């Protein structure tokens, strides 16, 4: 594929353009950013030479993830010189934009360069306004270079068609949110463990840090007073902590089995020690899951998506700063509950031993994390189409 070699003239350029295809994504919220990075991750698994360039609005504090491997932050000013310098340097093959299509110069340059632009998740308050009722309406001209617009709002769809945007290029889709691709597990192992555990109540402490383990064990010891057959599965975040965790368990007085050493839970086993490699199995077996790495207030936390997608009622501590939007969405749906002390953790685990309560929370979580799956699939398909069309265009020149 031939590439232009025009030198950049923008002060925002900090690194060379990678070889191969480049998808540029732009986010206005952290939730949209993580959703776009998830799309990027899935695309990269299908197109190994693809890189994903990520920009976002000022005020957001974001970093790169597995899907967005070139995080550049806020864009330069929307001037002709900056827009040309940015695009001449990065030469994106396609773009997924979220938020208001307010950068008129940049969007015009993308149109002139023949770069496909998909505007995703357009909300009512993000629609461009008419500059003046006495001047010609320029909104159609602004939007005309967009390949497609996705919106969760029927009102937005109607307004777009009313100002002249082609109806076949605007589609209704649910809000853009991170969708889960949960880990799998061995079906035979799952069936065997289901038979072994039978009707025993089980709860999971996932992504457990060694420093959190004593507090989790104390909460479990308290819960055992009311639920004598309760089993705690501890999935350590760091496998290097296994030896130290074994010593803690030996000193705790609790009966434990070591899954990593080939052990399995027996009738009198109170704790099962495991690593994080088999979380797909433990989420499926545990009606309630504490997403640990969150018990310390300053912690960043771990994503709750996998647990929610696999049917666990979610508990978490106060340290969820890196994923706060996700937890707040799940809490609003009734799928996640914060626990701020050991006694609160014990009480909540006991309460969730009632199957109907755990099932209610689990269903709410599953619905919340899967509602945007169709939108993610649609974005994936449309991004693939834009990239394929650009490849065909470049091959013909």
MIPAVO-783022 format. One record per residue (C-alpha): residue number from 0; residue in three letters; x, y, z. Coordinates in steps of 0.2 Angstrom, whole numbers, m for minus. Layout:
BEGIN
+-----+---------+-------+-------+-------+
| num | residuo |    c1 |    c2 |    c3 |
+-----+---------+-------+-------+-------+
| NUM |     ALA |     X |     Y |     Z |
...
+-----+---------+-------+-------+-------+
END
This chain:
BEGIN
+-----+---------+-------+-------+-------+
| num | residuo |    c1 |    c2 |    c3 |
+-----+---------+-------+-------+-------+
|   0 |     UNK |     0 |     0 |     0 |
|   1 |     UNK |     7 |    17 |    m5 |
|   2 |     UNK |     9 |    30 |     8 |
|   3 |     UNK |    11 |    49 |     7 |
|   4 |     UNK |    27 |    56 |    15 |
|   5 |     UNK |    22 |    74 |    18 |
|   6 |     UNK |    31 |    80 |    33 |
|   7 |     UNK |    20 |    85 |    48 |
|   8 |     UNK |    18 |   103 |    52 |
|   9 |     UNK |     8 |   101 |    69 |
|  10 |     UNK |    16 |   103 |    86 |
|  11 |     UNK |     5 |    90 |    92 |
|  12 |     UNK |    14 |    76 |    83 |
|  13 |     UNK |    25 |    67 |    95 |
|  14 |     UNK |    29 |    50 |    87 |
|  15 |     UNK |    31 |    42 |    70 |
|  16 |     UNK |    16 |    34 |    61 |
|  17 |     UNK |    16 |    15 |    63 |
|  18 |     UNK |    17 |     5 |    47 |
|  19 |     UNK |     1 |    m4 |    41 |
|  20 |     UNK |   m17 |     1 |    43 |
|  21 |     UNK |   m22 |    15 |    56 |
|  22 |     UNK |   m39 |    17 |    64 |
|  23 |     UNK |   m42 |    34 |    73 |
|  24 |     UNK |   m55 |    35 |    87 |
|  25 |     UNK |   m60 |    50 |    96 |
|  26 |     UNK |   m69 |    50 |   113 |
|  27 |     UNK |   m78 |    63 |   123 |
|  28 |     UNK |   m81 |    53 |   139 |
|  29 |     UNK |   m71 |    39 |   148 |
|  30 |     UNK |   m85 |    27 |   145 |
|  31 |     UNK |   m84 |    30 |   126 |
|  32 |     UNK |   m66 |    29 |   126 |
|  33 |     UNK |   m65 |    12 |   134 |
|  34 |     UNK |   m79 |     6 |   122 |
|  35 |     UNK |   m69 |    12 |   107 |
|  36 |     UNK |   m53 |     4 |   114 |
|  37 |     UNK |   m63 |   m12 |   115 |
|  38 |     UNK |   m68 |   m11 |    97 |
|  39 |     UNK |   m50 |    m8 |    93 |
|  40 |     UNK |   m45 |   m23 |   102 |
|  41 |     UNK |   m57 |   m34 |    93 |
|  42 |     UNK |   m52 |   m26 |    76 |
|  43 |     UNK |   m34 |   m29 |    80 |
|  44 |     UNK |   m37 |   m48 |    82 |
|  45 |     UNK |   m45 |   m48 |    65 |
|  46 |     UNK |   m32 |   m37 |    56 |
|  47 |     UNK |   m15 |   m40 |    64 |
|  48 |     UNK |    m6 |   m25 |    55 |
|  49 |     UNK |   m19 |   m13 |    62 |
|  50 |     UNK |   m15 |     1 |    74 |
|  51 |     UNK |   m27 |    12 |    84 |
|  52 |     UNK |   m24 |    30 |    87 |
|  53 |     UNK |   m35 |    38 |   101 |
|  54 |     UNK |   m39 |    56 |   105 |
|  55 |     UNK |   m51 |    63 |   117 |
|  56 |     UNK |   m58 |    80 |   123 |
|  57 |     UNK |   m48 |    91 |   135 |
|  58 |     UNK |   m52 |    87 |   153 |
|  59 |     UNK |   m52 |    68 |   152 |
|  60 |     UNK |   m37 |    59 |   160 |
|  61 |     UNK |   m35 |    43 |   150 |
|  62 |     UNK |   m21 |    32 |   145 |
|  63 |     UNK |   m18 |    18 |   132 |
|  64 |     UNK |   m26 |     1 |   134 |
|  65 |     UNK |   m24 |   m15 |   124 |
|  66 |     UNK |   m36 |    m8 |   110 |
|  67 |     UNK |   m30 |    10 |   109 |
|  68 |     UNK |   m11 |     8 |   107 |
|  69 |     UNK |    m7 |    26 |   102 |
|  70 |     UNK |   m15 |    38 |   115 |
|  71 |     UNK |   m12 |    56 |   110 |
|  72 |     UNK |   m24 |    65 |   121 |
|  73 |     UNK |   m33 |    81 |   116 |
|  74 |     UNK |   m32 |    87 |    98 |
|  75 |     UNK |   m24 |   103 |    92 |
|  76 |     UNK |   m34 |   118 |    87 |
|  77 |     UNK |   m47 |   117 |    73 |
|  78 |     UNK |   m37 |   127 |    60 |
|  79 |     UNK |   m32 |   123 |    42 |
|  80 |     UNK |   m13 |   121 |    47 |
|  81 |     UNK |   m16 |   110 |    62 |
|  82 |     UNK |   m29 |    99 |    53 |
|  83 |     UNK |   m18 |    97 |    38 |
|  84 |     UNK |    m2 |    93 |    48 |
|  85 |     UNK |   m11 |    81 |    59 |
|  86 |     UNK |   m19 |    71 |    44 |
|  87 |     UNK |    m3 |    72 |    34 |
|  88 |     UNK |     7 |    64 |    48 |
|  89 |     UNK |    m5 |    51 |    54 |
|  90 |     UNK |   m14 |    47 |    38 |
|  91 |     UNK |   m29 |    37 |    46 |
|  92 |     UNK |   m37 |    24 |    35 |
|  93 |     UNK |   m54 |    26 |    44 |
|  94 |     UNK |   m61 |    36 |    59 |
|  95 |     UNK |   m74 |    33 |    72 |
|  96 |     UNK |   m79 |    49 |    80 |
|  97 |     UNK |   m90 |    51 |    96 |
|  98 |     UNK |   m98 |    67 |   102 |
|  99 |     UNK |  m103 |    83 |    93 |
| 100 |     UNK |   m96 |    84 |    75 |
| 101 |     UNK |   m89 |   102 |    80 |
| 102 |     UNK |   m72 |   102 |    71 |
| 103 |     UNK |   m78 |   108 |    54 |
| 104 |     UNK |   m61 |   111 |    47 |
| 105 |     UNK |   m54 |    94 |    52 |
| 106 |     UNK |   m70 |    85 |    46 |
| 107 |     UNK |   m69 |    94 |    29 |
| 108 |     UNK |   m51 |    89 |    27 |
| 109 |     UNK |   m56 |    71 |    31 |
| 110 |     UNK |   m69 |    72 |    17 |
| 111 |     UNK |   m57 |    79 |     5 |
| 112 |     UNK |   m44 |    65 |     9 |
| 113 |     UNK |   m58 |    52 |     6 |
| 114 |     UNK |   m56 |    45 |    23 |
| 115 |     UNK |   m72 |    36 |    30 |
| 116 |     UNK |   m79 |    43 |    46 |
| 117 |     UNK |   m92 |    35 |    56 |
| 118 |     UNK |  m101 |    46 |    69 |
| 119 |     UNK |  m106 |    35 |    83 |
| 120 |     UNK |  m118 |    38 |    98 |
| 121 |     UNK |  m124 |    55 |    93 |
| 122 |     UNK |  m136 |    61 |   107 |
| 123 |     UNK |  m149 |    75 |   106 |
| 124 |     UNK |  m138 |    88 |   115 |
| 125 |     UNK |  m124 |    84 |   103 |
| 126 |     UNK |  m133 |    89 |    87 |
| 127 |     UNK |  m125 |   104 |    78 |
| 128 |     UNK |  m136 |   119 |    79 |
| 129 |     UNK |  m140 |   130 |    64 |
| 130 |     UNK |  m129 |   146 |    65 |
| 131 |     UNK |  m142 |   158 |    60 |
| 132 |     UNK |  m160 |   157 |    54 |
| 133 |     UNK |  m156 |   171 |    41 |
| 134 |     UNK |  m141 |   161 |    33 |
| 135 |     UNK |  m141 |   145 |    23 |
| 136 |     UNK |  m141 |   130 |    34 |
| 137 |     UNK |  m123 |   123 |    34 |
| 138 |     UNK |  m127 |   107 |    44 |
| 139 |     UNK |  m130 |    96 |    29 |
| 140 |     UNK |  m113 |   102 |    22 |
| 141 |     UNK |  m105 |    98 |    38 |
| 142 |     UNK |  m112 |    81 |    40 |
| 143 |     UNK |  m111 |    76 |    22 |
| 144 |     UNK |   m93 |    69 |    23 |
| 145 |     UNK |   m98 |    56 |    36 |
| 146 |     UNK |  m100 |    38 |    30 |
| 147 |     UNK |  m113 |    34 |    43 |
| 148 |     UNK |  m121 |    41 |    59 |
| 149 |     UNK |  m127 |    30 |    73 |
| 150 |     UNK |  m138 |    37 |    86 |
| 151 |     UNK |  m149 |    29 |   101 |
| 152 |     UNK |  m162 |    43 |    98 |
| 153 |     UNK |  m176 |    43 |    86 |
| 154 |     UNK |  m178 |    62 |    88 |
| 155 |     UNK |  m160 |    64 |    82 |
| 156 |     UNK |  m163 |    52 |    67 |
| 157 |     UNK |  m178 |    62 |    62 |
| 158 |     UNK |  m169 |    79 |    63 |
| 159 |     UNK |  m154 |    72 |    53 |
| 160 |     UNK |  m166 |    66 |    39 |
| 161 |     UNK |  m176 |    83 |    40 |
| 162 |     UNK |  m160 |    93 |    37 |
| 163 |     UNK |  m156 |    82 |    22 |
| 164 |     UNK |  m144 |    69 |    28 |
| 165 |     UNK |  m148 |    53 |    18 |
| 166 |     UNK |  m159 |    41 |    28 |
| 167 |     UNK |  m150 |    26 |    23 |
| 168 |     UNK |  m134 |    33 |    31 |
| 169 |     UNK |  m142 |    36 |    48 |
| 170 |     UNK |  m146 |    21 |    59 |
| 171 |     UNK |  m153 |    18 |    77 |
| 172 |     UNK |  m142 |     9 |    89 |
| 173 |     UNK |  m141 |     8 |   107 |
| 174 |     UNK |  m129 |    19 |   117 |
| 175 |     UNK |  m111 |    15 |   115 |
| 176 |     UNK |  m104 |     6 |   130 |
| 177 |     UNK |   m91 |    m6 |   134 |
| 178 |     UNK |   m97 |   m24 |   130 |
| 179 |     UNK |   m90 |   m39 |   138 |
| 180 |     UNK |   m80 |   m54 |   130 |
| 181 |     UNK |   m80 |   m65 |   145 |
| 182 |     UNK |   m66 |   m78 |   148 |
| 183 |     UNK |   m71 |   m96 |   144 |
| 184 |     UNK |   m68 |  m112 |   154 |
| 185 |     UNK |   m67 |  m131 |   152 |
| 186 |     UNK |   m85 |  m138 |   151 |
| 187 |     UNK |   m80 |  m154 |   158 |
| 188 |     UNK |   m71 |  m146 |   173 |
| 189 |     UNK |   m86 |  m135 |   175 |
| 190 |     UNK |   m98 |  m150 |   176 |
| 191 |     UNK |   m87 |  m159 |   188 |
| 192 |     UNK |   m86 |  m144 |   200 |
| 193 |     UNK |  m104 |  m141 |   199 |
| 194 |     UNK |  m107 |  m159 |   204 |
| 195 |     UNK |   m93 |  m158 |   218 |
| 196 |     UNK |  m101 |  m142 |   225 |
| 197 |     UNK |  m119 |  m147 |   224 |
| 198 |     UNK |  m130 |  m135 |   234 |
| 199 |     UNK |  m116 |  m127 |   244 |
| 200 |     UNK |  m116 |  m108 |   245 |
| 201 |     UNK |  m101 |  m101 |   236 |
| 202 |     UNK |   m93 |   m84 |   234 |
| 203 |     UNK |   m78 |   m78 |   225 |
| 204 |     UNK |   m65 |   m65 |   229 |
| 205 |     UNK |   m58 |   m61 |   211 |
| 206 |     UNK |   m42 |   m51 |   208 |
| 207 |     UNK |   m37 |   m53 |   226 |
| 208 |     UNK |   m21 |   m44 |   232 |
| 209 |     UNK |   m11 |   m52 |   245 |
| 210 |     UNK |   m13 |   m36 |   256 |
| 211 |     UNK |   m32 |   m39 |   255 |
| 212 |     UNK |   m32 |   m57 |   259 |
| 213 |     UNK |   m33 |   m56 |   279 |
| 214 |     UNK |   m48 |   m44 |   278 |
| 215 |     UNK |   m57 |   m56 |   266 |
| 216 |     UNK |   m53 |   m71 |   277 |
| 217 |     UNK |   m60 |   m62 |   292 |
| 218 |     UNK |   m76 |   m58 |   283 |
| 219 |     UNK |   m77 |   m76 |   278 |
| 220 |     UNK |   m75 |   m82 |   295 |
| 221 |     UNK |   m89 |   m70 |   301 |
| 222 |     UNK |  m101 |   m76 |   287 |
| 223 |     UNK |   m97 |   m95 |   292 |
| 224 |     UNK |  m105 |   m92 |   309 |
| 225 |     UNK |  m122 |   m91 |   299 |
| 226 |     UNK |  m118 |  m101 |   284 |
| 227 |     UNK |  m108 |  m116 |   290 |
| 228 |     UNK |  m105 |  m124 |   273 |
| 229 |     UNK |  m100 |  m108 |   264 |
| 230 |     UNK |   m85 |  m110 |   253 |
| 231 |     UNK |   m74 |   m95 |   248 |
| 232 |     UNK |   m64 |   m96 |   232 |
| 233 |     UNK |   m49 |   m84 |   232 |
| 234 |     UNK |   m42 |   m80 |   215 |
| 235 |     UNK |   m26 |   m71 |   218 |
| 236 |     UNK |   m21 |   m57 |   206 |
| 237 |     UNK |    m3 |   m61 |   206 |
| 238 |     UNK |     3 |   m79 |   205 |
| 239 |     UNK |    19 |   m74 |   214 |
| 240 |     UNK |     9 |   m71 |   230 |
| 241 |     UNK |     4 |   m90 |   231 |
| 242 |     UNK |    17 |   m95 |   243 |
| 243 |     UNK |    13 |   m81 |   255 |
| 244 |     UNK |    m6 |   m84 |   253 |
| 245 |     UNK |    m3 |  m102 |   258 |
| 246 |     UNK |     6 |   m97 |   274 |
| 247 |     UNK |    m8 |   m84 |   278 |
| 248 |     UNK |   m21 |   m98 |   276 |
| 249 |     UNK |   m11 |  m110 |   286 |
| 250 |     UNK |   m11 |   m97 |   300 |
| 251 |     UNK |   m29 |   m93 |   299 |
| 252 |     UNK |   m36 |  m109 |   306 |
| 253 |     UNK |   m47 |  m111 |   291 |
| 254 |     UNK |   m48 |  m127 |   281 |
| 255 |     UNK |   m42 |  m124 |   264 |
| 256 |     UNK |   m38 |  m133 |   247 |
| 257 |     UNK |   m25 |  m127 |   235 |
| 258 |     UNK |   m32 |  m128 |   217 |
| 259 |     UNK |   m15 |  m122 |   210 |
| 260 |     UNK |    m7 |  m138 |   218 |
| 261 |     UNK |   m20 |  m150 |   212 |
| 262 |     UNK |   m32 |  m149 |   227 |
| 263 |     UNK |   m51 |  m149 |   226 |
| 264 |     UNK |   m64 |  m144 |   239 |
| 265 |     UNK |   m70 |  m157 |   250 |
| 266 |     UNK |   m85 |  m156 |   262 |
| 267 |     UNK |   m75 |  m148 |   276 |
| 268 |     UNK |   m65 |  m136 |   265 |
| 269 |     UNK |   m69 |  m118 |   269 |
| 270 |     UNK |   m57 |  m109 |   257 |
| 271 |     UNK |   m51 |  m114 |   239 |
| 272 |     UNK |   m35 |  m105 |   234 |
| 273 |     UNK |   m33 |  m102 |   216 |
| 274 |     UNK |   m25 |   m90 |   203 |
| 275 |     UNK |   m33 |   m79 |   191 |
| 276 |     UNK |   m31 |   m90 |   176 |
| 277 |     UNK |   m47 |   m99 |   179 |
| 278 |     UNK |   m59 |   m84 |   183 |
| 279 |     UNK |   m70 |   m90 |   169 |
| 280 |     UNK |   m74 |  m106 |   179 |
| 281 |     UNK |   m76 |   m97 |   196 |
| 282 |     UNK |   m87 |   m83 |   189 |
| 283 |     UNK |   m99 |   m97 |   182 |
| 284 |     UNK |   m99 |  m106 |   199 |
| 285 |     UNK |  m101 |   m91 |   211 |
| 286 |     UNK |  m117 |   m82 |   213 |
| 287 |     UNK |  m108 |   m68 |   222 |
| 288 |     UNK |   m91 |   m61 |   217 |
| 289 |     UNK |   m81 |   m48 |   226 |
| 290 |     UNK |   m71 |   m39 |   213 |
| 291 |     UNK |   m55 |   m36 |   224 |
| 292 |     UNK |   m40 |   m25 |   221 |
| 293 |     UNK |   m53 |   m12 |   227 |
| 294 |     UNK |   m53 |   m13 |   246 |
| 295 |     UNK |   m41 |     1 |   248 |
| 296 |     UNK |   m48 |    18 |   245 |
| 297 |     UNK |   m34 |    24 |   234 |
| 298 |     UNK |   m34 |     8 |   223 |
| 299 |     UNK |   m38 |     9 |   204 |
| 300 |     UNK |   m49 |    m7 |   204 |
| 301 |     UNK |   m53 |   m20 |   191 |
| 302 |     UNK |   m66 |   m21 |   177 |
| 303 |     UNK |   m82 |   m29 |   183 |
| 304 |     UNK |   m88 |   m33 |   166 |
| 305 |     UNK |   m83 |   m52 |   165 |
| 306 |     UNK |   m91 |   m56 |   181 |
| 307 |     UNK |  m107 |   m47 |   177 |
| 308 |     UNK |  m108 |   m56 |   160 |
| 309 |     UNK |  m105 |   m73 |   168 |
| 310 |     UNK |  m119 |   m71 |   180 |
| 311 |     UNK |  m112 |   m65 |   197 |
| 312 |     UNK |  m119 |   m53 |   209 |
| 313 |     UNK |  m105 |   m40 |   211 |
| 314 |     UNK |   m97 |   m33 |   227 |
| 315 |     UNK |   m83 |   m21 |   227 |
| 316 |     UNK |   m73 |    m9 |   239 |
| 317 |     UNK |   m71 |    10 |   237 |
| 318 |     UNK |   m55 |     9 |   226 |
| 319 |     UNK |   m63 |     8 |   209 |
| 320 |     UNK |   m56 |    24 |   201 |
| 321 |     UNK |   m51 |    17 |   185 |
| 322 |     UNK |   m68 |     9 |   181 |
| 323 |     UNK |   m80 |    21 |   191 |
| 324 |     UNK |   m91 |    24 |   176 |
| 325 |     UNK |   m94 |     5 |   174 |
| 326 |     UNK |   m98 |     2 |   193 |
| 327 |     UNK |  m110 |    17 |   194 |
| 328 |     UNK |  m119 |    10 |   179 |
| 329 |     UNK |  m120 |    m7 |   186 |
| 330 |     UNK |  m125 |     0 |   203 |
| 331 |     UNK |  m139 |    10 |   195 |
| 332 |     UNK |  m145 |    m6 |   187 |
| 333 |     UNK |  m145 |   m15 |   204 |
| 334 |     UNK |  m131 |   m26 |   199 |
| 335 |     UNK |  m117 |   m20 |   210 |
| 336 |     UNK |  m115 |   m16 |   228 |
| 337 |     UNK |  m101 |    m7 |   238 |
| 338 |     UNK |   m94 |   m14 |   254 |
| 339 |     UNK |   m84 |    m3 |   265 |
| 340 |     UNK |   m80 |   m14 |   279 |
| 341 |     UNK |   m76 |   m32 |   284 |
| 342 |     UNK |   m93 |   m33 |   293 |
| 343 |     UNK |  m102 |   m26 |   279 |
| 344 |     UNK |   m94 |   m38 |   267 |
| 345 |     UNK |   m99 |   m53 |   278 |
| 346 |     UNK |  m117 |   m47 |   280 |
| 347 |     UNK |  m119 |   m44 |   261 |
| 348 |     UNK |  m111 |   m62 |   257 |
| 349 |     UNK |  m124 |   m69 |   269 |
| 350 |     UNK |  m138 |   m59 |   261 |
| 351 |     UNK |  m133 |   m65 |   244 |
| 352 |     UNK |  m134 |   m83 |   249 |
| 353 |     UNK |  m152 |   m81 |   246 |
| 354 |     UNK |  m154 |   m88 |   228 |
| 355 |     UNK |  m167 |   m75 |   223 |
| 356 |     UNK |  m157 |   m60 |   228 |
| 357 |     UNK |  m141 |   m65 |   220 |
| 358 |     UNK |  m151 |   m70 |   204 |
| 359 |     UNK |  m159 |   m53 |   203 |
| 360 |     UNK |  m143 |   m44 |   204 |
| 361 |     UNK |  m135 |   m56 |   192 |
| 362 |     UNK |  m149 |   m54 |   179 |
| 363 |     UNK |  m148 |   m35 |   181 |
| 364 |     UNK |  m129 |   m36 |   178 |
| 365 |     UNK |  m130 |   m47 |   163 |
| 366 |     UNK |  m143 |   m36 |   155 |
| 367 |     UNK |  m133 |   m20 |   158 |
| 368 |     UNK |  m117 |   m27 |   150 |
| 369 |     UNK |  m125 |   m35 |   135 |
| 370 |     UNK |  m137 |   m21 |   130 |
| 371 |     UNK |  m123 |   m13 |   119 |
| 372 |     UNK |  m117 |   m29 |   111 |
| 373 |     UNK |  m126 |   m27 |    95 |
| 374 |     UNK |  m120 |    m9 |    94 |
| 375 |     UNK |  m102 |   m15 |    96 |
| 376 |     UNK |  m104 |   m28 |    83 |
| 377 |     UNK |  m112 |   m15 |    71 |
| 378 |     UNK |   m97 |    m4 |    74 |
| 379 |     UNK |   m85 |   m18 |    71 |
| 380 |     UNK |   m93 |   m22 |    54 |
| 381 |     UNK |   m94 |    m4 |    48 |
| 382 |     UNK |   m76 |    m1 |    53 |
| 383 |     UNK |   m70 |   m16 |    44 |
| 384 |     UNK |   m80 |   m10 |    28 |
| 385 |     UNK |   m72 |     7 |    29 |
| 386 |     UNK |   m54 |    m1 |    31 |
| 387 |     UNK |   m57 |   m13 |    16 |
| 388 |     UNK |   m64 |     1 |     5 |
| 389 |     UNK |   m48 |    12 |     9 |
| 390 |     UNK |   m37 |    m3 |     5 |
| 391 |     UNK |   m46 |    m5 |   m12 |
| 392 |     UNK |   m44 |    13 |   m15 |
| 393 |     UNK |   m26 |    14 |   m11 |
| 394 |     UNK |   m23 |    m2 |   m21 |
| 395 |     UNK |   m31 |     6 |   m37 |
| 396 |     UNK |   m20 |    22 |   m36 |
+-----+---------+-------+-------+-------+
END
